[in-house]
Amino acid sequence: MKQKVNNKKGLSLSIKWAFASSIFIFIILSIFATITYRSALNLIIIEEQQKIKRAIIKVQRCLRKTDSELTNEKIVNLLSVEGLITKNQAKINRFVSIVEQPSITIDIFNTKKKILYTSGKNAVWQKGKKNSPFLPFNKNGLLVTKKLISHKTKKVIGYLQVSNQLSSFYDIRNGLLIALVILEITVLLLSGILGYILSSRFLKPIRILRDTMEIISQDPQKDLQMERIKTKDELEDLSKIFNKMLKRIRSYIKQQEQFVADVSHELRTPVAIIQGQLNMLNRWGKDDPKVLEEALQASLKESKRMKNLIQEMLKLTRAGQLDAHYLKEVTKIKTILIQTINNFSMLYPEFQLNLIDKLKENTKAKIYRNHLEQIIIILLDNAIKYSTNKQQIDIIVKEDNKEVEISICDYGEGIAKDDLDKIFNRFYRVDKARARKKGGNGLGLSIAKQLMENYNGKIAVKSKINQGTEFSISIPKK
């Protein structure tokens, strides 16, 4: 049963970022707007309460001067004496000047709670507590009921009821609410647009990285790199790391392809020889002891050569895949040189190995000791193999402010000028028949060159026919 693949693509990262930033800003703004809204309404309510208190104080101060129960006539006389109203004014709505706004209604009742005066139209007695909210005329408002007590007799002479329908409060509240809603919608839209623009700009390197990876996934052999990003932040670091990783992966792929090509090319001859010898034995040679011996010796020789060849190719592959921690290693040059020269002196006592040392005692170079030893062994082995009558090898080592230079000179057959540029190529041999006779396979110098390149070093060669060859390597100092 085939598994279904869901290729449905979701929202882009820019849209998600814009949406998330808009929601975040909307929530923060909503909290701020709610706090502002509630605070503003509380301040307005407090101000409305203060207006009711001021009106109550003014009216109470006038009416409490009488010592008998209030009547309509007493109310008019007392208020007119204080200058709050005039006697020719017909209704109590003249209290507008006292209470400061028309939304406040003042009702005065006698002791039996019958209306004497009102600034409204329909006065109704309502039992309320001081500053308690209520619902007159189906609207929220404020109601205060106060007993009017005579200053002289200390008896109740009537009741004062002040209510505020808060019409101006509701107008302000509705206007503020509409303004906040419009503000939030505007900010939501603007933050979404701005978030999308900014996210598109900031995420552009990621889109470039995605497009580059997609192209490479379709064609891994395509010579493509992520374009340089100059943001001076983690995205720029990401692009550099990606290009380094891509370069290294391509190097591994190239080495793998080269390894396969080299194996198929170089092993063809020994395999053919072994197969030919076995076919010959199978046809008629197995009954002839002499032929059998020759065929076995030839096959063993070729199999040994195959083994050595594969080992050298693996060394070359590993040289190209150098681990990063090796690049941080430093090595004391003189110690490795003396140790390697002593080993070769034991293996080849007939050779004279001269060390011309111009190094300071503790000079160190930026290279892993085993790799330096491997390079010197390759160069000394070549010098000994291709020496002729004069069996002498000179090893010259010197330094300057930046690098250490090691030169290995032999006095052998030399290398032709046309071959000097090719000797570092894989499997290249100046004289193939002679090199094979001496055990060479053309990989040693390739390994040495690859290792030197890994450590930012250099390898060079100078040679004259029948006079000798000089290989020199330069390694950065610590």
ROBA-785056 format. One record per residue (C-alpha): residue number from 1; x, y, z; chain. Coordinates in steps of 0.1 Angstrom, whole numbers. Layout:
N
num:NUM; px:X; py:Y; pz:Z; chaine:A;
...
END
This chain:
478
num:1; px:0; py:0; pz:0; chaine:A;
num:2; px:15; py:33; pz:-10; chaine:A;
num:3; px:18; py:60; pz:16; chaine:A;
num:4; px:1; py:93; pz:5; chaine:A;
num:5; px:25; py:122; pz:6; chaine:A;
num:6; px:9; py:155; pz:17; chaine:A;
num:7; px:24; py:182; pz:-5; chaine:A;
num:8; px:1; py:209; pz:7; chaine:A;
num:9; px:21; py:239; pz:16; chaine:A;
num:10; px:12; py:260; pz:46; chaine:A;
num:11; px:14; py:297; pz:52; chaine:A;
num:12; px:48; py:313; pz:46; chaine:A;
num:13; px:70; py:323; pz:75; chaine:A;
num:14; px:65; py:360; pz:67; chaine:A;
num:15; px:27; py:357; pz:70; chaine:A;
num:16; px:30; py:337; pz:102; chaine:A;
num:17; px:54; py:363; pz:116; chaine:A;
num:18; px:32; py:392; pz:105; chaine:A;
num:19; px:1; py:375; pz:120; chaine:A;
num:20; px:19; py:367; pz:153; chaine:A;
num:21; px:32; py:402; pz:157; chaine:A;
num:22; px:-2; py:417; pz:149; chaine:A;
num:23; px:-19; py:395; pz:175; chaine:A;
num:24; px:8; py:403; pz:201; chaine:A;
num:25; px:5; py:441; pz:195; chaine:A;
num:26; px:-33; py:438; pz:195; chaine:A;
num:27; px:-33; py:420; pz:228; chaine:A;
num:28; px:-9; py:445; pz:244; chaine:A;
num:29; px:-29; py:475; pz:230; chaine:A;
num:30; px:-61; py:459; pz:242; chaine:A;
num:31; px:-48; py:456; pz:277; chaine:A;
num:32; px:-36; py:491; pz:276; chaine:A;
num:33; px:-68; py:504; pz:261; chaine:A;
num:34; px:-89; py:485; pz:287; chaine:A;
num:35; px:-69; py:500; pz:316; chaine:A;
num:36; px:-71; py:535; pz:300; chaine:A;
num:37; px:-108; py:531; pz:293; chaine:A;
num:38; px:-116; py:519; pz:329; chaine:A;
num:39; px:-94; py:546; pz:345; chaine:A;
num:40; px:-110; py:573; pz:324; chaine:A;
num:41; px:-146; py:562; pz:332; chaine:A;
num:42; px:-137; py:559; pz:370; chaine:A;
num:43; px:-124; py:595; pz:369; chaine:A;
num:44; px:-155; py:608; pz:352; chaine:A;
num:45; px:-178; py:589; pz:377; chaine:A;
num:46; px:-159; py:604; pz:406; chaine:A;
num:47; px:-163; py:639; pz:390; chaine:A;
num:48; px:-200; py:633; pz:386; chaine:A;
num:49; px:-203; py:622; pz:422; chaine:A;
num:50; px:-185; py:654; pz:433; chaine:A;
num:51; px:-210; py:675; pz:414; chaine:A;
num:52; px:-239; py:658; pz:432; chaine:A;
num:53; px:-222; py:664; pz:465; chaine:A;
num:54; px:-216; py:701; pz:458; chaine:A;
num:55; px:-253; py:704; pz:448; chaine:A;
num:56; px:-265; py:686; pz:480; chaine:A;
num:57; px:-243; py:709; pz:502; chaine:A;
num:58; px:-256; py:740; pz:486; chaine:A;
num:59; px:-293; py:730; pz:488; chaine:A;
num:60; px:-289; py:716; pz:523; chaine:A;
num:61; px:-273; py:748; pz:536; chaine:A;
num:62; px:-303; py:768; pz:525; chaine:A;
num:63; px:-332; py:745; pz:535; chaine:A;
num:64; px:-319; py:735; pz:570; chaine:A;
num:65; px:-323; py:770; pz:583; chaine:A;
num:66; px:-361; py:765; pz:589; chaine:A;
num:67; px:-374; py:749; pz:621; chaine:A;
num:68; px:-406; py:735; pz:607; chaine:A;
num:69; px:-415; py:711; pz:580; chaine:A;
num:70; px:-408; py:722; pz:545; chaine:A;
num:71; px:-435; py:735; pz:522; chaine:A;
num:72; px:-434; py:748; pz:486; chaine:A;
num:73; px:-435; py:784; pz:498; chaine:A;
num:74; px:-407; py:779; pz:523; chaine:A;
num:75; px:-385; py:762; pz:497; chaine:A;
num:76; px:-389; py:792; pz:473; chaine:A;
num:77; px:-383; py:817; pz:501; chaine:A;
num:78; px:-352; py:800; pz:515; chaine:A;
num:79; px:-336; py:794; pz:481; chaine:A;
num:80; px:-344; py:830; pz:469; chaine:A;
num:81; px:-329; py:845; pz:500; chaine:A;
num:82; px:-296; py:827; pz:493; chaine:A;
num:83; px:-298; py:839; pz:457; chaine:A;
num:84; px:-301; py:804; pz:443; chaine:A;
num:85; px:-334; py:811; pz:426; chaine:A;
num:86; px:-358; py:841; pz:422; chaine:A;
num:87; px:-394; py:840; pz:433; chaine:A;
num:88; px:-408; py:847; pz:398; chaine:A;
num:89; px:-391; py:815; pz:385; chaine:A;
num:90; px:-418; py:789; pz:382; chaine:A;
num:91; px:-400; py:756; pz:384; chaine:A;
num:92; px:-371; py:741; pz:403; chaine:A;
num:93; px:-352; py:735; pz:370; chaine:A;
num:94; px:-336; py:768; pz:379; chaine:A;
num:95; px:-313; py:746; pz:400; chaine:A;
num:96; px:-294; py:741; pz:368; chaine:A;
num:97; px:-272; py:769; pz:379; chaine:A;
num:98; px:-266; py:752; pz:412; chaine:A;
num:99; px:-259; py:716; pz:400; chaine:A;
num:100; px:-238; py:727; pz:370; chaine:A;
num:101; px:-253; py:704; pz:344; chaine:A;
num:102; px:-289; py:696; pz:333; chaine:A;
num:103; px:-284; py:658; pz:337; chaine:A;
num:104; px:-287; py:662; pz:375; chaine:A;
num:105; px:-322; py:661; pz:389; chaine:A;
num:106; px:-331; py:676; pz:423; chaine:A;
num:107; px:-363; py:665; pz:441; chaine:A;
num:108; px:-374; py:678; pz:475; chaine:A;
num:109; px:-400; py:659; pz:495; chaine:A;
num:110; px:-419; py:667; pz:527; chaine:A;
num:111; px:-417; py:644; pz:557; chaine:A;
num:112; px:-445; py:623; pz:542; chaine:A;
num:113; px:-423; py:618; pz:511; chaine:A;
num:114; px:-446; py:638; pz:489; chaine:A;
num:115; px:-430; py:658; pz:462; chaine:A;
num:116; px:-427; py:696; pz:468; chaine:A;
num:117; px:-404; py:706; pz:441; chaine:A;
num:118; px:-385; py:688; pz:413; chaine:A;
num:119; px:-362; py:699; pz:385; chaine:A;
num:120; px:-374; py:671; pz:364; chaine:A;
num:121; px:-408; py:661; pz:350; chaine:A;
num:122; px:-419; py:630; pz:370; chaine:A;
num:123; px:-405; py:629; pz:405; chaine:A;
num:124; px:-407; py:595; pz:422; chaine:A;
num:125; px:-395; py:587; pz:457; chaine:A;
num:126; px:-368; py:560; pz:456; chaine:A;
num:127; px:-351; py:546; pz:486; chaine:A;
num:128; px:-314; py:547; pz:479; chaine:A;
num:129; px:-282; py:547; pz:498; chaine:A;
num:130; px:-256; py:574; pz:495; chaine:A;
num:131; px:-238; py:573; pz:461; chaine:A;
num:132; px:-255; py:540; pz:453; chaine:A;
num:133; px:-261; py:531; pz:416; chaine:A;
num:134; px:-296; py:525; pz:404; chaine:A;
num:135; px:-317; py:522; pz:372; chaine:A;
num:136; px:-340; py:552; pz:368; chaine:A;
num:137; px:-357; py:554; pz:334; chaine:A;
num:138; px:-339; py:523; pz:323; chaine:A;
num:139; px:-305; py:539; pz:324; chaine:A;
num:140; px:-276; py:536; pz:348; chaine:A;
num:141; px:-272; py:565; pz:371; chaine:A;
num:142; px:-264; py:578; pz:406; chaine:A;
num:143; px:-289; py:584; pz:433; chaine:A;
num:144; px:-284; py:601; pz:467; chaine:A;
num:145; px:-312; py:605; pz:493; chaine:A;
num:146; px:-305; py:628; pz:523; chaine:A;
num:147; px:-326; py:637; pz:553; chaine:A;
num:148; px:-331; py:675; pz:557; chaine:A;
num:149; px:-326; py:682; pz:595; chaine:A;
num:150; px:-333; py:716; pz:609; chaine:A;
num:151; px:-303; py:733; pz:626; chaine:A;
num:152; px:-325; py:746; pz:654; chaine:A;
num:153; px:-348; py:717; pz:663; chaine:A;
num:154; px:-327; py:689; pz:650; chaine:A;
num:155; px:-358; py:673; pz:635; chaine:A;
num:156; px:-364; py:660; pz:600; chaine:A;
num:157; px:-381; py:687; pz:580; chaine:A;
num:158; px:-380; py:669; pz:546; chaine:A;
num:159; px:-360; py:648; pz:522; chaine:A;
num:160; px:-336; py:657; pz:495; chaine:A;
num:161; px:-331; py:633; pz:465; chaine:A;
num:162; px:-305; py:640; pz:439; chaine:A;
num:163; px:-301; py:618; pz:409; chaine:A;
num:164; px:-278; py:619; pz:379; chaine:A;
num:165; px:-287; py:601; pz:347; chaine:A;
num:166; px:-250; py:604; pz:336; chaine:A;
num:167; px:-260; py:614; pz:300; chaine:A;
num:168; px:-227; py:632; pz:294; chaine:A;
num:169; px:-209; py:602; pz:309; chaine:A;
num:170; px:-225; py:579; pz:285; chaine:A;
num:171; px:-217; py:602; pz:256; chaine:A;
num:172; px:-181; py:603; pz:266; chaine:A;
num:173; px:-180; py:566; pz:272; chaine:A;
num:174; px:-195; py:558; pz:238; chaine:A;
num:175; px:-171; py:582; pz:220; chaine:A;
num:176; px:-141; py:568; pz:239; chaine:A;
num:177; px:-151; py:532; pz:231; chaine:A;
num:178; px:-156; py:539; pz:194; chaine:A;
num:179; px:-122; py:558; pz:193; chaine:A;
num:180; px:-104; py:528; pz:210; chaine:A;
num:181; px:-120; py:503; pz:187; chaine:A;
num:182; px:-110; py:523; pz:156; chaine:A;
num:183; px:-75; py:527; pz:171; chaine:A;
num:184; px:-72; py:490; pz:177; chaine:A;
num:185; px:-84; py:480; pz:142; chaine:A;
num:186; px:-60; py:506; pz:126; chaine:A;
num:187; px:-31; py:494; pz:147; chaine:A;
num:188; px:-39; py:458; pz:139; chaine:A;
num:189; px:-39; py:465; pz:102; chaine:A;
num:190; px:-8; py:487; pz:103; chaine:A;
num:191; px:11; py:462; pz:125; chaine:A;
num:192; px:2; py:434; pz:102; chaine:A;
num:193; px:14; py:453; pz:71; chaine:A;
num:194; px:45; py:465; pz:88; chaine:A;
num:195; px:52; py:431; pz:103; chaine:A;
num:196; px:49; py:415; pz:69; chaine:A;
num:197; px:73; py:441; pz:53; chaine:A;
num:198; px:99; py:437; pz:80; chaine:A;
num:199; px:96; py:399; pz:82; chaine:A;
num:200; px:100; py:397; pz:44; chaine:A;
num:201; px:131; py:418; pz:47; chaine:A;
num:202; px:146; py:399; pz:76; chaine:A;
num:203; px:137; py:365; pz:63; chaine:A;
num:204; px:151; py:371; pz:28; chaine:A;
num:205; px:184; py:353; pz:36; chaine:A;
num:206; px:164; py:323; pz:48; chaine:A;
num:207; px:144; py:323; pz:15; chaine:A;
num:208; px:177; py:325; pz:-4; chaine:A;
num:209; px:191; py:296; pz:16; chaine:A;
num:210; px:159; py:276; pz:9; chaine:A;
num:211; px:161; py:283; pz:-28; chaine:A;
num:212; px:198; py:274; pz:-29; chaine:A;
num:213; px:191; py:241; pz:-10; chaine:A;
num:214; px:162; py:233; pz:-34; chaine:A;
num:215; px:184; py:238; pz:-65; chaine:A;
num:216; px:212; py:217; pz:-50; chaine:A;
num:217; px:188; py:189; pz:-40; chaine:A;
num:218; px:176; py:187; pz:-76; chaine:A;
num:219; px:212; py:188; pz:-90; chaine:A;
num:220; px:239; py:181; pz:-64; chaine:A;
num:221; px:266; py:185; pz:-90; chaine:A;
num:222; px:256; py:220; pz:-98; chaine:A;
num:223; px:284; py:245; pz:-89; chaine:A;
num:224; px:263; py:269; pz:-68; chaine:A;
num:225; px:268; py:287; pz:-36; chaine:A;
num:226; px:245; py:309; pz:-14; chaine:A;
num:227; px:250; py:345; pz:-22; chaine:A;
num:228; px:268; py:366; pz:4; chaine:A;
num:229; px:246; py:382; pz:30; chaine:A;
num:230; px:258; py:414; pz:46; chaine:A;
num:231; px:235; py:416; pz:77; chaine:A;
num:232; px:264; py:413; pz:102; chaine:A;
num:233; px:243; py:390; pz:124; chaine:A;
num:234; px:235; py:353; pz:128; chaine:A;
num:235; px:221; py:351; pz:93; chaine:A;
num:236; px:254; py:362; pz:78; chaine:A;
num:237; px:271; py:336; pz:99; chaine:A;
num:238; px:246; py:310; pz:87; chaine:A;
num:239; px:253; py:317; pz:51; chaine:A;
num:240; px:291; py:314; pz:57; chaine:A;
num:241; px:287; py:281; pz:75; chaine:A;
num:242; px:263; py:268; pz:48; chaine:A;
num:243; px:288; py:277; pz:21; chaine:A;
num:244; px:317; py:260; pz:40; chaine:A;
num:245; px:296; py:229; pz:46; chaine:A;
num:246; px:286; py:229; pz:9; chaine:A;
num:247; px:322; py:232; pz:-1; chaine:A;
num:248; px:332; py:204; pz:22; chaine:A;
num:249; px:304; py:181; pz:10; chaine:A;
num:250; px:313; py:187; pz:-26; chaine:A;
num:251; px:349; py:180; pz:-18; chaine:A;
num:252; px:339; py:146; pz:-2; chaine:A;
num:253; px:317; py:138; pz:-33; chaine:A;
num:254; px:346; py:147; pz:-56; chaine:A;
num:255; px:370; py:126; pz:-36; chaine:A;
num:256; px:346; py:97; pz:-36; chaine:A;
num:257; px:342; py:99; pz:-74; chaine:A;
num:258; px:380; py:102; pz:-78; chaine:A;
num:259; px:385; py:73; pz:-55; chaine:A;
num:260; px:361; py:51; pz:-75; chaine:A;
num:261; px:377; py:62; pz:-108; chaine:A;
num:262; px:412; py:56; pz:-94; chaine:A;
num:263; px:403; py:22; pz:-81; chaine:A;
num:264; px:386; py:11; pz:-114; chaine:A;
num:265; px:416; py:24; pz:-134; chaine:A;
num:266; px:445; py:13; pz:-114; chaine:A;
num:267; px:432; py:-21; pz:-103; chaine:A;
num:268; px:423; py:-31; pz:-139; chaine:A;
num:269; px:458; py:-42; pz:-147; chaine:A;
num:270; px:466; py:-64; pz:-117; chaine:A;
num:271; px:431; py:-80; pz:-118; chaine:A;
num:272; px:437; py:-87; pz:-155; chaine:A;
num:273; px:471; py:-102; pz:-148; chaine:A;
num:274; px:458; py:-124; pz:-119; chaine:A;
num:275; px:428; py:-135; pz:-141; chaine:A;
num:276; px:451; py:-143; pz:-170; chaine:A;
num:277; px:474; py:-164; pz:-148; chaine:A;
num:278; px:444; py:-183; pz:-133; chaine:A;
num:279; px:429; py:-190; pz:-168; chaine:A;
num:280; px:463; py:-203; pz:-180; chaine:A;
num:281; px:465; py:-226; pz:-150; chaine:A;
num:282; px:429; py:-237; pz:-155; chaine:A;
num:283; px:435; py:-246; pz:-191; chaine:A;
num:284; px:468; py:-264; pz:-190; chaine:A;
num:285; px:494; py:-250; pz:-165; chaine:A;
num:286; px:481; py:-267; pz:-133; chaine:A;
num:287; px:499; py:-299; pz:-142; chaine:A;
num:288; px:532; py:-282; pz:-148; chaine:A;
num:289; px:549; py:-275; pz:-115; chaine:A;
num:290; px:571; py:-248; pz:-130; chaine:A;
num:291; px:543; py:-230; pz:-147; chaine:A;
num:292; px:522; py:-233; pz:-115; chaine:A;
num:293; px:550; py:-218; pz:-94; chaine:A;
num:294; px:554; py:-189; pz:-118; chaine:A;
num:295; px:517; py:-182; pz:-120; chaine:A;
num:296; px:513; py:-183; pz:-82; chaine:A;
num:297; px:543; py:-159; pz:-77; chaine:A;
num:298; px:529; py:-135; pz:-103; chaine:A;
num:299; px:495; py:-136; pz:-87; chaine:A;
num:300; px:508; py:-130; pz:-52; chaine:A;
num:301; px:529; py:-101; pz:-64; chaine:A;
num:302; px:500; py:-85; pz:-81; chaine:A;
num:303; px:477; py:-90; pz:-52; chaine:A;
num:304; px:503; py:-74; pz:-29; chaine:A;
num:305; px:505; py:-45; pz:-53; chaine:A;
num:306; px:467; py:-42; pz:-52; chaine:A;
num:307; px:467; py:-42; pz:-14; chaine:A;
num:308; px:494; py:-15; pz:-13; chaine:A;
num:309; px:475; py:5; pz:-39; chaine:A;
num:310; px:443; py:4; pz:-20; chaine:A;
num:311; px:460; py:14; pz:12; chaine:A;
num:312; px:476; py:44; pz:-5; chaine:A;
num:313; px:443; py:55; pz:-20; chaine:A;
num:314; px:427; py:53; pz:14; chaine:A;
num:315; px:454; py:74; pz:28; chaine:A;
num:316; px:449; py:100; pz:1; chaine:A;
num:317; px:411; py:100; pz:8; chaine:A;
num:318; px:417; py:104; pz:45; chaine:A;
num:319; px:442; py:133; pz:38; chaine:A;
num:320; px:414; py:151; pz:19; chaine:A;
num:321; px:389; py:145; pz:47; chaine:A;
num:322; px:410; py:160; pz:75; chaine:A;
num:323; px:392; py:163; pz:109; chaine:A;
num:324; px:388; py:199; pz:121; chaine:A;
num:325; px:405; py:193; pz:155; chaine:A;
num:326; px:438; py:184; pz:137; chaine:A;
num:327; px:440; py:219; pz:123; chaine:A;
num:328; px:444; py:233; pz:158; chaine:A;
num:329; px:474; py:211; pz:166; chaine:A;
num:330; px:510; py:224; pz:168; chaine:A;
num:331; px:542; py:203; pz:166; chaine:A;
num:332; px:578; py:208; pz:176; chaine:A;
num:333; px:595; py:205; pz:143; chaine:A;
num:334; px:630; py:195; pz:154; chaine:A;
num:335; px:618; py:165; pz:174; chaine:A;
num:336; px:599; py:149; pz:145; chaine:A;
num:337; px:628; py:155; pz:120; chaine:A;
num:338; px:654; py:139; pz:142; chaine:A;
num:339; px:631; py:109; pz:150; chaine:A;
num:340; px:623; py:103; pz:113; chaine:A;
num:341; px:659; py:107; pz:101; chaine:A;
num:342; px:671; py:82; pz:128; chaine:A;
num:343; px:645; py:57; pz:116; chaine:A;
num:344; px:656; py:60; pz:80; chaine:A;
num:345; px:692; py:57; pz:90; chaine:A;
num:346; px:684; py:24; pz:106; chaine:A;
num:347; px:665; py:12; pz:76; chaine:A;
num:348; px:690; py:24; pz:50; chaine:A;
num:349; px:724; py:23; pz:67; chaine:A;
num:350; px:741; py:26; pz:32; chaine:A;
num:351; px:727; py:62; pz:29; chaine:A;
num:352; px:742; py:93; pz:44; chaine:A;
num:353; px:714; py:115; pz:58; chaine:A;
num:354; px:727; py:150; pz:67; chaine:A;
num:355; px:705; py:173; pz:88; chaine:A;
num:356; px:714; py:210; pz:83; chaine:A;
num:357; px:695; py:226; pz:113; chaine:A;
num:358; px:689; py:263; pz:114; chaine:A;
num:359; px:659; py:262; pz:137; chaine:A;
num:360; px:655; py:275; pz:172; chaine:A;
num:361; px:652; py:248; pz:199; chaine:A;
num:362; px:614; py:252; pz:206; chaine:A;
num:363; px:601; py:262; pz:171; chaine:A;
num:364; px:566; py:249; pz:165; chaine:A;
num:365; px:545; py:248; pz:134; chaine:A;
num:366; px:507; py:245; pz:129; chaine:A;
num:367; px:505; py:209; pz:119; chaine:A;
num:368; px:496; py:176; pz:135; chaine:A;
num:369; px:528; py:156; pz:143; chaine:A;
num:370; px:517; py:124; pz:126; chaine:A;
num:371; px:509; py:143; pz:94; chaine:A;
num:372; px:542; py:161; pz:94; chaine:A;
num:373; px:560; py:128; pz:99; chaine:A;
num:374; px:539; py:112; pz:70; chaine:A;
num:375; px:550; py:140; pz:47; chaine:A;
num:376; px:587; py:138; pz:56; chaine:A;
num:377; px:586; py:100; pz:52; chaine:A;
num:378; px:570; py:103; pz:17; chaine:A;
num:379; px:597; py:128; pz:6; chaine:A;
num:380; px:626; py:108; pz:21; chaine:A;
num:381; px:613; py:76; pz:6; chaine:A;
num:382; px:612; py:92; pz:-28; chaine:A;
num:383; px:647; py:106; pz:-24; chaine:A;
num:384; px:661; py:72; pz:-15; chaine:A;
num:385; px:642; py:54; pz:-42; chaine:A;
num:386; px:654; py:76; pz:-70; chaine:A;
num:387; px:690; py:81; pz:-58; chaine:A;
num:388; px:717; py:67; pz:-81; chaine:A;
num:389; px:754; py:65; pz:-74; chaine:A;
num:390; px:757; py:92; pz:-48; chaine:A;
num:391; px:738; py:78; pz:-18; chaine:A;
num:392; px:735; py:111; pz:1; chaine:A;
num:393; px:703; py:129; pz:13; chaine:A;
num:394; px:705; py:165; pz:27; chaine:A;
num:395; px:677; py:177; pz:49; chaine:A;
num:396; px:678; py:215; pz:54; chaine:A;
num:397; px:655; py:232; pz:79; chaine:A;
num:398; px:652; py:269; pz:85; chaine:A;
num:399; px:626; py:295; pz:96; chaine:A;
num:400; px:616; py:331; pz:93; chaine:A;
num:401; px:590; py:352; pz:111; chaine:A;
num:402; px:560; py:334; pz:95; chaine:A;
num:403; px:569; py:298; pz:85; chaine:A;
num:404; px:592; py:269; pz:88; chaine:A;
num:405; px:608; py:255; pz:56; chaine:A;
num:406; px:621; py:220; pz:52; chaine:A;
num:407; px:640; py:210; pz:21; chaine:A;
num:408; px:650; py:174; pz:12; chaine:A;
num:409; px:677; py:171; pz:-15; chaine:A;
num:410; px:689; py:140; pz:-33; chaine:A;
num:411; px:716; py:135; pz:-59; chaine:A;
num:412; px:697; py:110; pz:-81; chaine:A;
num:413; px:684; py:108; pz:-116; chaine:A;
num:414; px:663; py:140; pz:-114; chaine:A;
num:415; px:630; py:149; pz:-131; chaine:A;
num:416; px:625; py:164; pz:-165; chaine:A;
num:417; px:612; py:200; pz:-167; chaine:A;
num:418; px:580; py:188; pz:-185; chaine:A;
num:419; px:572; py:165; pz:-157; chaine:A;
num:420; px:576; py:188; pz:-128; chaine:A;
num:421; px:541; py:202; pz:-130; chaine:A;
num:422; px:526; py:167; pz:-132; chaine:A;
num:423; px:543; py:148; pz:-104; chaine:A;
num:424; px:517; py:158; pz:-78; chaine:A;
num:425; px:489; py:144; pz:-99; chaine:A;
num:426; px:474; py:111; pz:-88; chaine:A;
num:427; px:491; py:80; pz:-101; chaine:A;
num:428; px:515; py:100; pz:-122; chaine:A;
num:429; px:549; py:84; pz:-127; chaine:A;
num:430; px:578; py:98; pz:-147; chaine:A;
num:431; px:590; py:64; pz:-158; chaine:A;
num:432; px:561; py:40; pz:-151; chaine:A;
num:433; px:581; py:8; pz:-157; chaine:A;
num:434; px:609; py:19; pz:-135; chaine:A;
num:435; px:586; py:33; pz:-108; chaine:A;
num:436; px:566; py:1; pz:-106; chaine:A;
num:437; px:599; py:-18; pz:-103; chaine:A;
num:438; px:608; py:3; pz:-73; chaine:A;
num:439; px:574; py:-1; pz:-57; chaine:A;
num:440; px:560; py:33; pz:-66; chaine:A;
num:441; px:523; py:39; pz:-74; chaine:A;
num:442; px:522; py:77; pz:-80; chaine:A;
num:443; px:502; py:85; pz:-49; chaine:A;
num:444; px:528; py:96; pz:-23; chaine:A;
num:445; px:533; py:131; pz:-36; chaine:A;
num:446; px:495; py:136; pz:-40; chaine:A;
num:447; px:491; py:127; pz:-4; chaine:A;
num:448; px:519; py:151; pz:7; chaine:A;
num:449; px:504; py:180; pz:-14; chaine:A;
num:450; px:469; py:174; pz:0; chaine:A;
num:451; px:481; py:174; pz:36; chaine:A;
num:452; px:501; py:206; pz:30; chaine:A;
num:453; px:470; py:223; pz:15; chaine:A;
num:454; px:450; py:213; pz:45; chaine:A;
num:455; px:474; py:231; pz:68; chaine:A;
num:456; px:477; py:262; pz:45; chaine:A;
num:457; px:512; py:252; pz:37; chaine:A;
num:458; px:531; py:249; pz:4; chaine:A;
num:459; px:551; py:222; pz:-13; chaine:A;
num:460; px:575; py:229; pz:-42; chaine:A;
num:461; px:601; py:210; pz:-63; chaine:A;
num:462; px:632; py:219; pz:-82; chaine:A;
num:463; px:652; py:193; pz:-102; chaine:A;
num:464; px:678; py:188; pz:-129; chaine:A;
num:465; px:683; py:156; pz:-149; chaine:A;
num:466; px:711; py:135; pz:-135; chaine:A;
num:467; px:719; py:160; pz:-108; chaine:A;
num:468; px:692; py:155; pz:-83; chaine:A;
num:469; px:659; py:168; pz:-69; chaine:A;
num:470; px:650; py:192; pz:-41; chaine:A;
num:471; px:615; py:190; pz:-25; chaine:A;
num:472; px:607; py:218; pz:0; chaine:A;
num:473; px:577; py:223; pz:22; chaine:A;
num:474; px:567; py:255; pz:40; chaine:A;
num:475; px:545; py:253; pz:72; chaine:A;
num:476; px:530; py:283; pz:91; chaine:A;
num:477; px:546; py:288; pz:125; chaine:A;
num:478; px:526; py:289; pz:157; chaine:A;
END
